[in-house]
Amino acid sequence: MTGGRFAALVQEAVSGHSRARGAKTPRNPVKRNISHLFARNLGVKT
């Protein structure tokens, strides 16, 4: 599995999770943190 595909899967899972709690937290800092971490990770790997 390539990093890009993994990132896409994670993004999908995270976005789906945030949608479930979207009513309570429209701006989810955790989601932003996770995506930022993954972006940094993939950037370092490639």
TIVO-2410 file (N, C-alpha, C; in nm, 3 decimals):
# residues 46
REC num residu      c1      c2      c3 atome chaine
REC   1      M   0.085  -0.120   0.000     N      A
REC   1      M   0.000   0.000   0.000    CA      A
REC   1      M   0.089   0.125   0.000     C      A
REC   2      T   0.064   0.214  -0.091     N      A
REC   2      T   0.145   0.335  -0.101    CA      A
REC   2      T   0.102   0.436   0.004     C      A
REC   3      G   0.190   0.531   0.035     N      A
REC   3      G   0.159   0.632   0.135    CA      A
REC   3      G   0.038   0.716   0.095     C      A
REC   4      G   0.028   0.748  -0.034     N      A
REC   4      G  -0.083   0.830  -0.080    CA      A
REC   4      G  -0.217   0.763  -0.056     C      A
REC   5      R  -0.221   0.633  -0.084     N      A
REC   5      R  -0.347   0.559  -0.063    CA      A
REC   5      R  -0.382   0.553   0.085     C      A
REC   6      F  -0.281   0.530   0.167     N      A
REC   6      F  -0.303   0.524   0.310    CA      A
REC   6      F  -0.356   0.658   0.361     C      A
REC   7      A  -0.295   0.766   0.315     N      A
REC   7      A  -0.338   0.900   0.357    CA      A
REC   7      A  -0.483   0.923   0.317     C      A
REC   8      A  -0.519   0.878   0.195     N      A
REC   8      A  -0.655   0.896   0.147    CA      A
REC   8      A  -0.753   0.819   0.237     C      A
REC   9      L  -0.714   0.698   0.273     N      A
REC   9      L  -0.800   0.617   0.360    CA      A
REC   9      L  -0.818   0.684   0.495     C      A
REC  10      V  -0.708   0.734   0.551     N      A
REC  10      V  -0.715   0.801   0.680    CA      A
REC  10      V  -0.802   0.925   0.670     C      A
REC  11      Q  -0.782   1.001   0.563     N      A
REC  11      Q  -0.861   1.124   0.544    CA      A
REC  11      Q  -1.010   1.090   0.541     C      A
REC  12      E  -1.042   0.982   0.469     N      A
REC  12      E  -1.182   0.941   0.458    CA      A
REC  12      E  -1.238   0.905   0.596     C      A
REC  13      A  -1.160   0.827   0.670     N      A
REC  13      A  -1.205   0.784   0.802    CA      A
REC  13      A  -1.222   0.904   0.895     C      A
REC  14      V  -1.125   0.995   0.890     N      A
REC  14      V  -1.130   1.112   0.978    CA      A
REC  14      V  -1.248   1.200   0.942     C      A
REC  15      S  -1.269   1.222   0.812     N      A
REC  15      S  -1.379   1.309   0.769    CA      A
REC  15      S  -1.513   1.246   0.808     C      A
REC  16      G  -1.524   1.115   0.793     N      A
REC  16      G  -1.647   1.047   0.832    CA      A
REC  16      G  -1.670   1.059   0.981     C      A
REC  17      H  -1.563   1.048   1.059     N      A
REC  17      H  -1.574   1.059   1.203    CA      A
REC  17      H  -1.617   1.199   1.243     C      A
REC  18      S  -1.556   1.298   1.179     N      A
REC  18      S  -1.588   1.437   1.212    CA      A
REC  18      S  -1.732   1.470   1.174     C      A
REC  19      R  -1.781   1.406   1.067     N      A
REC  19      R  -1.919   1.433   1.025    CA      A
REC  19      R  -2.016   1.385   1.133     C      A
REC  20      A  -1.980   1.276   1.199     N      A
REC  20      A  -2.067   1.222   1.304    CA      A
REC  20      A  -2.074   1.319   1.422     C      A
REC  21      R  -1.963   1.388   1.450     N      A
REC  21      R  -1.964   1.483   1.562    CA      A
REC  21      R  -1.968   1.627   1.510     C      A
REC  22      G  -1.995   1.645   1.381     N      A
REC  22      G  -1.990   1.779   1.323    CA      A
REC  22      G  -2.084   1.878   1.391     C      A
REC  23      A  -2.199   1.829   1.438     N      A
REC  23      A  -2.296   1.919   1.499    CA      A
REC  23      A  -2.238   1.983   1.625     C      A
REC  24      K  -2.163   1.903   1.702     N      A
REC  24      K  -2.107   1.956   1.827    CA      A
REC  24      K  -1.983   2.040   1.801     C      A
REC  25      T  -1.894   1.990   1.716     N      A
REC  25      T  -1.768   2.061   1.692    CA      A
REC  25      T  -1.749   2.086   1.543     C      A
REC  26      P  -1.800   2.198   1.493     N      A
REC  26      P  -1.783   2.229   1.351    CA      A
REC  26      P  -1.636   2.244   1.314     C      A
REC  27      R  -1.557   2.304   1.404     N      A
REC  27      R  -1.413   2.316   1.377    CA      A
REC  27      R  -1.341   2.220   1.470     C      A
REC  28      N  -1.304   2.106   1.416     N      A
REC  28      N  -1.242   2.002   1.498    CA      A
REC  28      N  -1.091   2.019   1.498     C      A
REC  29      P  -1.032   2.063   1.609     N      A
REC  29      P  -0.886   2.081   1.615    CA      A
REC  29      P  -0.811   1.948   1.602     C      A
REC  30      V  -0.874   1.840   1.650     N      A
REC  30      V  -0.809   1.709   1.642    CA      A
REC  30      V  -0.792   1.668   1.497     C      A
REC  31      K  -0.896   1.686   1.418     N      A
REC  31      K  -0.888   1.649   1.276    CA      A
REC  31      K  -0.778   1.729   1.208     C      A
REC  32      R  -0.771   1.859   1.239     N      A
REC  32      R  -0.668   1.944   1.180    CA      A
REC  32      R  -0.530   1.895   1.221     C      A
REC  33      N  -0.518   1.858   1.347     N      A
REC  33      N  -0.391   1.810   1.399    CA      A
REC  33      N  -0.349   1.682   1.327     C      A
REC  34      I  -0.443   1.589   1.313     N      A
REC  34      I  -0.413   1.460   1.251    CA      A
REC  34      I  -0.370   1.478   1.106     C      A
REC  35      S  -0.446   1.556   1.032     N      A
REC  35      S  -0.413   1.575   0.891    CA      A
REC  35      S  -0.278   1.645   0.878     C      A
REC  36      H  -0.249   1.739   0.969     N      A
REC  36      H  -0.121   1.810   0.966    CA      A
REC  36      H  -0.007   1.712   0.992     C      A
REC  37      L  -0.028   1.625   1.091     N      A
REC  37      L   0.075   1.526   1.124    CA      A
REC  37      L   0.101   1.435   1.005     C      A
REC  38      F  -0.007   1.389   0.941     N      A
REC  38      F   0.009   1.297   0.828    CA      A
REC  38      F   0.077   1.367   0.711     C      A
REC  39      A   0.042   1.493   0.689     N      A
REC  39      A   0.104   1.568   0.580    CA      A
REC  39      A   0.254   1.579   0.606     C      A
REC  40      R   0.291   1.606   0.730     N      A
REC  40      R   0.433   1.618   0.765    CA      A
REC  40      R   0.502   1.484   0.749     C      A
REC  41      N   0.435   1.378   0.796     N      A
REC  41      N   0.492   1.243   0.786    CA      A
REC  41      N   0.519   1.205   0.642     C      A
REC  42      L   0.418   1.223   0.556     N      A
REC  42      L   0.432   1.186   0.416    CA      A
REC  42      L   0.537   1.274   0.349     C      A
REC  43      G   0.543   1.400   0.388     N      A
REC  43      G   0.641   1.490   0.330    CA      A
REC  43      G   0.783   1.444   0.362     C      A
REC  44      V   0.802   1.398   0.485     N      A
REC  44      V   0.935   1.352   0.526    CA      A
REC  44      V   0.970   1.221   0.456     C      A
REC  45      K   0.868   1.135   0.440     N      A
REC  45      K   0.893   1.003   0.378    CA      A
REC  45      K   0.931   1.014   0.231     C      A
REC  46      T   0.862   1.100   0.157     N      A
REC  46      T   0.886   1.106   0.013    CA      A
REC  46      T   1.010   1.186  -0.019     C      A
***
